[in-house]
Amino acid sequence: MFTGLVAELGTVQNLVRQGESYHLTVAAKKVMNNLKIGDSVAVNGACLTVVEMTEGSFTADVMPETVRLTNIGDLRGGDRVNLERTLRLCDGLDGHIVSGHVEGLGTILSQRSEGIAVVVTVSAEPKLLKYILPKGSIAIDGISLTVTQVTDSSFSVSLIPHTAKETTLGFKAVGDKVNLETDIIGKYVERMLGFHTKENQELTLDKNILMENGFI
């Protein structure tokens, strides 16, 4: 589990295709502290498992499903990526709960200045937009952000100068693809409500059958 608070910007050293998968090597500093093979690191919001390490870099395998749902397959040597280690029990939850399971891609539609902030508008598929609410949380390339506006086909977030400086969103351009993960709490609520509705429907059905057969 992650928080969406980027620890540092890493640099892609190598991305090697192996069939439908990739072998990704990233140079980093902060996240290398006490990192071990088998540990998880969020790369642009996608949870990857470390399989190799050097003093200043780590390598992870990127599975076909991750390639399909994220922008990792489009990375090139020298590209910067957002990095975050997993949340420890002793850490504070300063962002929001991020699973590292990217749900799909969005496209940056516009960027405009608003005072010291930059408002970024991103397109999203309907299946993701239903979980995106004004004042709710969204992870864009692994960055925990607050949604400011939602339309039928897009949503907007506001970047403070620190976020623009310390993450990849500061040098993204209109048309760039970004990884999206919606707030996990909304999905759990929907799931629970779905079970509740199903139980009520089954109860009503059973009652109707009993009435039709003269038992009640």
C-alpha positions in Angstrom: 0.0 0.0 0.0 1.2 3.5 -0.8 0.1 7.1 0.1 0.6 8.9 -3.2 3.4 11.1 -1.7 6.2 10.8 -4.2 9.6 10.2 -2.4 11.7 11.2 -5.4 12.1 11.4 -9.1 14.0 8.5 -10.5 15.6 8.2 -14.0 14.9 5.4 -16.4 18.2 3.7 -17.2 16.9 0.9 -19.4 13.6 -0.6 -20.6 14.1 -4.0 -22.3 11.2 -5.8 -23.9 10.9 -9.5 -23.2 8.0 -10.8 -25.2 4.9 -9.1 -23.8 6.7 -8.0 -20.7 9.5 -5.5 -19.9 12.6 -5.4 -17.7 12.7 -1.8 -16.2 15.8 -0.4 -14.6 15.6 2.9 -12.7 18.3 5.0 -11.1 17.3 6.3 -7.7 18.7 7.6 -4.3 16.2 7.9 -1.5 14.2 4.8 -2.3 17.4 2.7 -2.4 17.8 3.1 1.4 17.4 -0.4 2.9 15.7 -1.6 -0.3 15.8 -5.4 -0.8 15.1 -7.8 -3.6 11.4 -8.7 -3.3 10.4 -5.2 -2.0 7.7 -3.2 -3.8 8.2 0.2 -5.3 5.6 2.4 -7.0 6.8 3.6 -10.4 4.5 6.3 -11.8 1.9 4.8 -9.5 2.3 1.1 -10.6 3.4 -1.3 -7.9 6.4 -3.2 -9.1 8.6 -5.8 -7.4 12.4 -5.4 -7.2 14.2 -8.3 -8.9 17.7 -6.9 -9.2 19.7 -4.1 -7.5 22.9 -2.2 -7.8 24.2 0.5 -5.5 22.2 3.3 -7.3 19.5 1.5 -9.2 16.8 -1.2 -9.1 15.3 -3.4 -11.7 11.7 -4.7 -11.9 9.8 -6.9 -14.2 6.7 -5.3 -15.8 3.9 -7.8 -16.6 1.7 -7.6 -19.7 -1.3 -6.4 -17.7 0.7 -3.6 -16.3 2.0 -2.7 -19.7 -1.5 -2.6 -21.1 -2.9 -0.4 -18.3 0.0 2.0 -17.8 2.4 4.4 -19.5 5.4 2.3 -18.5 5.8 0.7 -21.9 6.2 4.2 -23.4 9.2 5.1 -21.2 12.6 5.7 -22.7 16.1 6.0 -21.2 16.5 9.3 -19.4 12.8 9.7 -18.7 11.9 10.8 -15.1 9.5 8.7 -13.1 7.7 9.1 -9.7 9.0 6.7 -7.0 7.5 5.8 -3.7 8.2 3.0 -1.2 5.4 1.0 0.4 3.7 2.5 3.5 5.1 1.2 6.9 2.8 0.8 9.9 4.8 3.6 11.7 4.4 6.0 8.8 1.7 8.7 8.7 -1.0 8.6 6.0 -0.5 12.1 4.7 -1.9 11.5 1.2 -4.6 8.9 0.6 -4.7 5.1 0.3 -3.2 4.1 -3.0 -3.0 0.4 -3.9 -0.5 0.7 -6.8 -2.9 -1.1 -9.1 -3.3 1.4 -12.0 -6.8 1.2 -13.5 -6.2 2.9 -16.8 -4.7 5.8 -18.7 -5.9 9.4 -19.0 -4.7 12.1 -21.4 -3.7 15.6 -20.4 -6.2 17.9 -22.1 -5.1 21.3 -20.8 -2.9 23.1 -18.4 -3.5 26.6 -17.2 -2.1 28.9 -14.5 -4.4 30.0 -11.7 -2.5 32.2 -9.3 0.5 30.2 -8.1 -1.2 26.9 -9.0 -1.5 25.0 -12.3 -4.9 23.5 -13.1 -4.5 20.3 -15.1 -7.5 18.7 -16.9 -7.3 15.0 -17.7 -9.6 12.8 -19.8 -10.8 9.5 -18.3 -13.0 6.6 -19.3 -16.5 6.5 -17.9 -15.7 3.4 -15.9 -13.2 5.5 -13.9 -15.1 8.7 -13.9 -17.9 7.2 -11.9 -15.4 7.0 -8.9 -14.0 10.5 -9.4 -15.8 13.2 -7.3 -15.1 16.9 -6.7 -13.0 17.2 -3.5 -12.3 13.5 -3.7 -8.8 11.9 -4.2 -7.2 10.6 -7.3 -3.7 9.2 -8.0 -2.2 10.5 -11.2 1.1 8.8 -12.0 1.1 7.8 -8.4 0.6 11.4 -7.1 -2.1 11.9 -4.5 -4.2 14.9 -5.7 -7.6 16.4 -4.9 -10.1 16.7 -7.6 -11.4 20.2 -8.2 -13.9 19.6 -11.0 -15.5 16.7 -12.9 -17.3 16.7 -16.3 -18.8 13.9 -18.4 -15.4 13.0 -19.9 -12.7 14.6 -17.8 -11.6 15.9 -14.4 -9.3 18.6 -13.1 -6.8 18.9 -10.4 -4.8 21.9 -9.0 -1.0 21.6 -8.6 0.8 23.6 -6.0 4.3 24.7 -7.0 5.9 22.0 -4.8 4.1 19.2 -6.5 4.9 20.6 -10.0 8.6 20.8 -9.0 9.0 17.5 -7.3 6.9 15.2 -9.6 6.6 14.3 -13.2 3.5 16.4 -13.6 5.6 19.5 -13.6 7.1 18.7 -17.0 4.2 16.9 -18.6 2.6 18.4 -21.8 -0.8 18.4 -23.3 -1.4 15.1 -25.0 0.8 13.1 -22.6 -0.6 9.9 -21.1 -0.9 9.5 -17.3 -1.6 6.5 -15.1 -4.9 6.8 -13.1 -6.0 5.0 -9.9 -9.3 6.1 -8.4 -10.0 6.2 -4.6 -10.3 2.7 -3.3 -12.8 3.6 -0.7 -15.5 4.5 -3.3 -15.0 1.0 -4.9 -15.5 -0.7 -1.5 -18.6 1.3 -0.8 -20.1 0.4 -4.2 -19.3 -3.3 -3.6 -21.0 -3.2 -0.2 -24.0 -1.4 -1.6 -24.2 -4.0 -4.4 -24.3 -6.9 -1.9 -27.0 -5.0 0.2 -29.1 -4.4 -2.9 -28.8 -8.1 -4.0 -29.8 -9.3 -0.6 -32.9 -7.1 -0.6 -33.8 -8.3 -4.1 -33.5 -12.0 -3.0 -35.6 -11.3 0.1 -38.3 -9.7 -1.9 -38.2 -12.6 -4.4 -38.6 -15.2 -1.7 -41.5 -13.3 -0.1 -43.3 -13.1 -3.5 -42.9 -16.9 -4.1 -44.4 -17.6 -0.6 -47.3 -15.3 -1.3 -48.0 -16.8 -4.7 -48.2 -20.3 -3.2 -50.4 -19.2 -0.4 -48.0 -19.6 2.4 -48.3 -16.0 3.6 
